Amino acid sequence: MSLRTTVFTSDDDKQLVAQLNDGIDLCLTRQKPYFMPFMSERKQAVLFSELKKAYFDNYLFFGGYGNSERKMLGLFFDEPCEDCFPISAVEFSFRKCDKLTHRDFLGALMSLGIERETVGDILVEDGRAVVFVKTELSDYIMSQISKVGRVGVKVSCADLSKLPQGRGFEEKTYIVSSLRLDNIVAAVCRLSREKTRTVIMADSVCVNFEETKNVSLNLKEDDVFTIRGKGKFVLKSILGTTGKGRIRISVIHYK
């Protein structure tokens, strides 16, 4: 999925951009790669916009495998290289009857004092999970974790040739009166219009990784929107109109 050029002005964004500029300077001065920590898709969008402004082309977003969500940004003096990224994958094995979640594994890592920005995607399936981390932490994690919650686990280096499928996604069709944000959020969450407005006004919705309170914002095909507590969605396509003039849309929900 491509990232769009967007303007961000929050203090956190300004700090992120300052870190990017420092990284570019270090990369060019030392003539060595510089890696920024794992980051959300929204932060990737911020930096994508700033890299375009800086006319810096030798960069790569990478999270350890194709289609990752949380990625590091690598700044390179020469050609970008995925193998250069300081990313390792740690595998957790456990009984299939023990239902562990993304949150369980993240909690186990945070309890070791590990910072969120050193952890990438966490892919979970029955009996197995693979967690992408900053390479310098992999040995520490494998030596320190024997339980996740109350569940015993075996920890080892991951086999990247067969990754867990994660939570997956589903595609659904909805019929809405318009492409306004509040109509689409109401449809996918099965909420009343009044409750939908409350959710949006509470800073619980992002469109293309930017928070918005604009309930009347019109979405377009390929727009990404996230709803706190519900997950990530993509307006995949506009399928046409019904006999009564309502709009049929296809939405992908990443669970």
Sequence and secondary structure as in RCSB ss.txt:
>XXXX:A:sequence
MSLRTTVFTSDDDKQLVAQLNDGIDLCLTRQKPYFMPFMSERKQAVLFSELKKAYFDNYLFFGGYGNSERKMLGL
FFDEPCEDCFPISAVEFSFRKCDKLTHRDFLGALMSLGIERETVGDILVEDGRAVVFVKTELSDYIMSQISKVGR
VGVKVSCADLSKLPQGRGFEEKTYIVSSLRLDNIVAAVCRLSREKTRTVIMADSVCVNFEETKNVSLNLKEDDVF
TIRGKGKFVLKSILGTTGKGRIRISVIHYK
>XXXX:A:secstr
         SHHHHHHHHHHHHHHHHHHHHTS EEEEEE HHHHHHHHHHHHHHT   EEEE SSTT SSEEEEE
 SSS  GGGS EEEEEEE  TTS   HHHHHHHHHTTT  GGGEEEEEEETTEEEEEEEHHHHHHHHHH SEETT
EE EEEE  TTS   TT EEEEEEEESSSBHHHHHHHHHT  HHHHHHHHHTT EEETTEE   TT B  TT EE
EETTTEEEEEEEEEEE TTS EEEEEEEE 
